[in-house]
Amino acid sequence: MGQTIAEKIFAAHLRDTPAPGSMVLGIDVVMCHEITTPIAIMDLMEKGMDRVFDPSKIKAVIDHVTPAKDSKTAMQAKIMRDWARRHGIKDFFDVGRNGVCHALFPEKGFIRPGNTVIMGDSHTCTHGAFGAFAAGVGTTDLEVGIFKGVCAFRAPETMKIEIIGTMPKGVYAKDVILNIIKQLTVNGATDKVMEFCGPVLEGMDMSSRMTLCNMAVEAGATSGICLPDKTTAEYLWPFIQGEYASVEAAAESFRQWHSDSDAVYSGTLRLDVSNLRPQVTHGYKPDQVKDITELIGTKIDQVYIGSCTNGRIEDIRAAASILKGRTIADSVRGILTPATPAIYSQALDEGLIKVFMDAGFCVLNPTCGACLGMSSGVLAEGESCASTTNRNFNGRMGKGGMVHLMSPLSAAAAAVTGQITDPVQFLN
């Protein structure tokens, strides 16, 4: 019987099977940020276990509130900073060099096909776009990962998500994943790996694949994953060119991680995107999704473009294509947060930052702050936000605020009109 990519990764990293269905895996990359990791650090210190299994496999960043907004967040950052120095963690990214973790770490080339990756952050599943098994974990599992380099998981069941058809104008990867979540519901992929495949996926760039995998957790999945191919190899080439003779050779090597033709899946969802409209959430769950045409005219107070879902250069370019030569509605606050310093710099070089500022946007340094209502764009009670982030839970961006998740194209259109608007009318 054949294996899925997840099953192949589990088999290659298996250290122990302490109970039926439980598998202890060796971990290739342990990622850390200043919200969840300081708790693990302090607990390890109190137990007299202040060590890391391999400093070269720890990747750490201050990204949720940066720079610190108060004494508490300053202390969280200090704990991380001191810990990284104490253990010689080279890949630690402090203020000025930092960025949103799930954009920064792929940009640095830290993820490889076949890797196992954990972090105390639910959107760690983003890194599955590279053909890795990447999962968010709790504090205890994070501690064990830091200390011993292992983590326990259930034996993986995989759900196949096959994406076919032709992407219509104005439809973005964000619209695809929102529609998938709508169909599956927030519990539809619980404890499963969502394997994205099909001709549409094969034609997507890495940014789009990361958007899909990023939101797999919103359907309850442990991880999202894509089969690594030439597109993956091209993205990683600056970091792997010493290991392979060519991009094509790298892509061929990556095929070892492809699911077998006779692999067994727990279920299949087949989505033809040919007639898909831009998608928008309503209510307070990520599966409460409608075609944008059903919500046109809904008033918007704030537009937020950024986050680990849609803060990459491709997202900024898409939004700028609508904003160029236009100004945002007087009733709207527009906020742009490029996800990393490199993205910010590239947007500057391409003139995109000027497009946003001329349109009336506030441009911030890389941070996660607004996405979870911690800083840099918190909503007041009764306000609504057109957001390119990944969660619309009640109070997510501020107590009593409403978050409408959508693509960068749809968010830019909402900024111009002050209400939810089909972006197609702004596209040439």
N, C-alpha and C positions, 0 to 999 in steps of 0.2 A: 504493500500500500504506500502511495506517495505521501509526501509531507508538504505542508504549507511553509511559507517563509518563516513564520513564527515558530513552527515546530522545529525547523532546521536550526534556528538561532538558539532555541532552548536546548536542543541536543548537544550543540557545540559548546555550551557554557555550563552544562549540568555538573554540579558539585556533589549533590546529595538528594535523596528522596526520603525525607524523614517520615512521611505518611503518604498513604495512597492519594494521588492527585496533587501532592505538594512537591514542588521542585525548587531546590536552592541553586541559584545561578551565580556564577562569577560575573562581576560587573566591570565593564570597560570604562565607563565614565560616570562619575558622581558629580552632579551639578548642585550648586548651592547659591541661595540668595539670602538677603538680610532679614526677611520676614520669618521664614521657617527654620533656617539653620542655626541662629543663635540659641534657640531652645535646645537643640540637639547638642551643640557645643557645651553649653552650661551643664547639661545633664551628664555628659561624658566627663567633664571636669570634676563634678561632684562625686562621681563613682571612681575617680582616680584612673580614668581610662582616656586621658587626653592625648590621643595619637591619631594619625591617619594611616590607612593601609598603604597608600602609594600617593605621594604628593603630586606626581605627574598626571594622575588620573582624576584629580579633583579640579573642578572648574568653578570659580566663585565670582560673584558680582554683587554690587549694590545697585539695585535697579528699581525697587518699588517706590521708595521715597528718596529722591536724589536731586539736589542736595537735601540733607535732613531738614524737616520742617519744625521739629521741636526736640526737647531733651530725650524723649523716649526713642525716637527714630535715630537720633544721633548716637545713642548708646547701642542700639542694634547694629549700626554700622561699625562702631568701635569694636564690638565683640568680634565681628567678622574680620575686620582689619588686623586686629591683634592676633587672632587665630591663624590667619593666612601667613603673617610674618613669622609666627612662632614655629610653624611647620614647614616653612619654605615652599609654600604653594605659589608657584611661578605664575600660573594663570589665574590671577586675581585682578579684577577690574574695578578700580575705585573711581570716584567722581572725576569726570573729565575724560576718562578712558572707557567708561562703562556704557551700557546700553541695555535694552530689554533682553533678558536672558535668552529667550527662544528665537531671537533674531541675531544676537551677538555671537552666540556659541556656534551656530552653523556658519556664520560669516568668517569665523576664525578657523574653520576647517576641523573642528573637534569631533565630528561625527562621521563614521564610516559604515558602509553596508555590513550587516552582520553583527554590529555592536549591540551590547546591552547598556542601557542608559537609565538612571534613576535621578529623581530630584523631588524635593518636598514642594511640589507645585503641580497642580492637576493638568496643566497644559504642556507638560513634558512630552506628551504624545506627539507634539509638533515634529520632533526629530525622527519620527518614523518615516517621514518623507524621503529619507536617505536609505531606506531599506534596513533600518535598525529597529530593535524592540525597545521602545522608550516609554516609561510609565512614571506617573506621579505616585509618590508613596507618603505614608505618614511619618511622624517624627521618630518612632521606634525603628522602623525600617531604614530611615535615613541615617540614624545613629549607627546601626549595624553596617550599613554600606560604607560610611566614613571609616569606621573602626576596622572592619574585616574585609570589605570589598565584595560582599555577597548580599543577596536579597532573595527571599522566598516568594514564589508565585504559584498560583494554581496552574495545572497543565492547560495550555492554551486551546481555546476553541476559536475558530476564525469564521467570520462572516464576510462573504465576498460582496463587494460593492462595485458593480460593473457599470461604467459610464459610457454611453454611446451617443451617436448623433452628431450634430453640428451646433456649436455654441452661437446663439443669436447675438446680434448687436445689443450692447448694453448689459449683457449677462456675464457675470464674473464668477470666479471660483467660489467666492463667498455665497453667491446665490445657489450654487450647486450644493454646497454642504448644508445650507439652511433648509433646502428642500429635502435633502436626505434625512436630516434630523426630524423634520415634520413627519415624514413617512414612518420612520422607526419609532418615534417618540423618545422622551428622555431616558426611558428604561429599556429601549429596544435592543441595545447592544451590551447590556450589563455583563461584566466579566468576560467580554469577548474582545478579540482583536478585529478591527475593521480593515480589511485588505482592499484598497482601492485599485482598480484595474480598468482596462478597456481603452479603446482608441482615443477618447477624449482625454483621459488621464495621460496617456502616452504623449499627447501633443502639448501637455502643460509644462511650463517652466517650473523650476524648483520653488519659486515664491508661491505659485498657485498650489502646488502639492503640499507645501507647508500649511497653507490656509486650510486645506481639507483635513489634514491630519490634526491640526491644532484643535479643531472643534469636534473631533471624534468623541472626546470625553463628554460632550454635551448630549450625546446619545447613550451615555453610560459606559462606553467602551474603556477598556484598560489602556488600549493603544490604537492608533491608526498607523497604517503602514503602506508603503508603495514599493513595487519591485524596482530595484536599482537598475539603471540603464545608461545609455550614452549621455542623456541629459544630466544624470547624476554625476557621471564621470567628468563632464565638462565643467560643472560647478566646482567640483573638488580638485580639478586638475592642478591649480597652483600649489596644492598641498600634497599631491600624490605623484607628481611627475617624476620623482626619483625612484618610484616603485614599479612603474610600468613603462613599456616602450612607447605607448601611444594612448590616446583617449580610447580608441577602439579596443586596444588590449585590456585596458582597465574595465571597460564595459563588458567585455567577454568574461573577465574574471568575476565580475559581479553576478554573473548568471548562476553561479553556484548557490546564490541565495534566492533564486526564483522558486516559486511554488511549483511542485510537480503537476503534470497534467492530470494525474489521477489522485491528487490530494482531496481530502474530504473536508467539506465545509459544513458549518452548522446551519447555514442558510445563505440565500443569495438575494440581493436587491439589485434590480436592473433599471437604471434610469436613462431614458432617452431625453437629452436636454434640448432637442431641436425646437420644441415649442415652449421652453421654459421662459418665464418672465422674471425680471428682478424680484427678489424676495425680501420681505421685511417682517420682523417679529412684532407682535402685539402682546399685551399681557406681561406676565412675569416668568415665563418658561421658554427655553430656547426652541421647543417644538411648537410653540404658538406662532405659526408662520403663515403669512398670506402673500398672494401676489401683490406687487406694489400697487396695481390698479385698484385694489380693494381698500387701500388706505390713503389714496391721493387726497390731499387737502388737510391732513392731520397736522396741526400746528407744532412747530419745533422751536425750542428756545436756544438750544446749543447744538453745534455740530462738532463731533470729535473724530479726527482722522489720525490713527496711530495704533499702537498696541502690538503684541506678539502675533496677532492675526493679520493685521493689515497696515503695518507701519513701515513696509519695505519700499525700496525705490520704485518698484513697479506700481505699488499702490499710490504713491505720491504722484507719479506721472499720470496715472489714470484720473485722479481727482483734478489735477492741474489742467488736463485737457478740457474740462468743463469750466473751470474757474478763470482760465486765461481770458483777459479782456472784459471780465465781469466783476461785479462787486456783490458781496453777500447782503441779504436783506437786513434792514435796520433793526429788525426784531430778533436777530440771531447773533449769538457769540460763536465765532469759529475758532477752533483750536487744532493746530497741527503739531504732532509730536513724532518726528522721525525716530525710528526705533534704535538706531545706533549712530555714533559720531561719523562713521564712514558714510552712512546713508545721508546724514545731514550734509556732510561735505559734498557728496555727489549731487544732492539736490541744489546746493548752492552753485556748483559749477555749471549745472544745466539750466540755471535761471528759474528753477521751480520755486525756491523760497520767495523770490521776488513776486512771482505770480500769486502765491498765497497772501503775502503781505499787502500787495496792491489790491487784492480782493477784500481785504479787511480781516484776515485771520491773525490770531496771535500764534507765534511759533515758539515752541518750548524745546528745552533740551530733552534728550531721550529719558523716558521714565515710564513706569507702569501706573503712576499715581492716580490718574483720573479713572482708569478702567475699573478699579475696585473702590473708588470713592475715598481715597486716602489723601489726595492732594491734586493740585494742578488741573482743576476742572470739575469739582464736586457740584452736584445739582442742588438747588433749593427745593423744598417741598412743593409739589405741584408742577414742577418743570419737566420738560421732556427733552431728550437728546437723541439725535440721529447719530449713531455711533458705529464705527468699524470694529468695535471690540467683540468679545465672544460670549458675554453673559448679560442677561436682562433680568436677573433676579430682583425681587422687590428690595429696594434700597441699595442696589449694587453700586450706583454712582452717587449715592446720596439719599438720605432718608426722605421718602415720599416722592422720589424722582422716578420717571419712566424712561427706560432705555429702549430704543428701537434699533435693533441690530440690522445692518445692511452693508452693502459693498461700498468701496470708496467712490465709485461713480454715483451711486444713489445718494450718498452723504453729501457730495459736492453739489448735486442738484438741489437737495433740500436746503443747503446753505444759501443758494442763490434766491430761492423762492420763499424761504421761511416756512415751508411745509413739505410733507412727504410728496415727492415728485418723481415721475418716471424719467430717468436720465436719458432715455433714447432721444427725446426731443432736442437735447443739447449736443448730440453727436453728429458729426458730418457723415 
